[in-house]
């Protein structure tokens, strides 16, 4: 018990003593409240274990069902005509969606419905793609992929908005990302060769993911924050590193800008109190040190000395990152405690 809680406890005990003296509360009632509180404190732990085991079994079972459907299509795909492919793939997706919708909306066990919704989300791309092929739109070309992605995005986003089922949120983002790539390919297919066209699109997508991560940090969808930050920073730092090129054809602008981007990542980890920012910034700093060592110093001072210097620098950055991580943990803990005190 904290020192700050002692006055509250003493006040409660004093009030309880007064109530007992005035015969407003009996000893039996007090003991009953204590027993009930002890029972409730023990109950959630065992119940939580059962719920977690249930979730695991639901998702394992759902994965096995999806695996079985996939093997069935793989074994019989060549023997089926286009109509059969469309009916089976789209029908399986819609059926799984209908079951998931029913169990999610009408039963206490929403996780059971979640499992079927995951199966449907995994089957819808194939179902929509075969449907497009059936009406003469190639699902493998940029135009067909754009239509497929747009339809999937509408299905997933509307489902998320209506059901508030969290599983459709990452699927919506994946569909929107695919639509971004396929649509830009389709619109600029006659524009000729654009230098680093793919890299700059990934860079834009990475920044978008980081902004989405920040948006989710302001909402109750906390599970999406680190997911968006990690993938966004992976794309952002990874593409920025590749755009530097290699000596003697190195890009001067990106070689100068990249260290500042890494510093910006470390600053973001402090500002946002994000371990994902700290981890990705540290890893890509290691990568940049190794790249520069191999590119500029391995031939002039030799590999052994280059590796020793690079190793010492990495150790120093690792120590700095560790200390920064400790400060982040302390700051997050202090913020949580202050929040608890304010609410109480």
Secondary structure, 3 states (H helix, E strand, C coil): CCHHHHHHHHHHHHHHHHHHHCCCCCHHHHHHHHHHHHHHHHHHHHHHHHHHHHHHHHHHHHHHHHHHHHHHHHHHCCCCCHHHHHHHHHHHHHHHHHHHHHHHHHCCCHHHHHHHHHHHHHHHHHHHHHHHHHCCCCCCCHHHHHHHHHHHHHHHHHHHHHHCCCHHHHHHHHHHHHHHHHHHHHHCCCCCCCCCHHHHHHHHHHHHHHHHHHHHHCCCCCHHHHHHHHHHHHHHHHHHHHHCCCCCCCCHHHHHHHHHHHHHHHHHHHHCCCHHHHHHHHHHHHHHHHHHHHHHHCCCCCHHHHHHHHHHHHHHHHHHHHHHHHHHHHHHHHHHHHHHHHHC
